[in-house]
Amino acid sequence: MSFSDMILGENGFLIELRCDNAFNEQTFSFITDYLRGHAAKWRANDSVPAADAAALFHLIDELSGGSRFWSEEVRLRAEDAVLELFDLIDLLET
């Protein structure tokens, strides 16, 4: 499964978040592992593939936007997830 599909695909993280109002910790862990695993290569190349960047932008946008249907637990987890993603993005600068 591609990074984009992991986030945006039919069975991706955002579909479950939108439709089930559930934060899938396992899928989010795969997402963050992927970012950690590719950060050094992207930093060395001074670029992130467009498909990966677009998927990441969509993920951050959806998590930041929230939903009135999310439970307090999901809302708080989404806020923490955005901060975690920003920390991973910072790896690209160091």
Secondary structure, 3 states (H helix, E strand, C coil): CCHHHHHHCCCCHHHHHHHHCCCCHHHHHHHHHHHHHHHHHHHHHCCCCHHHHHHHHHHHHHHHHCCCCCCHHHHHHHHHHHHHHHHHHHCCCC
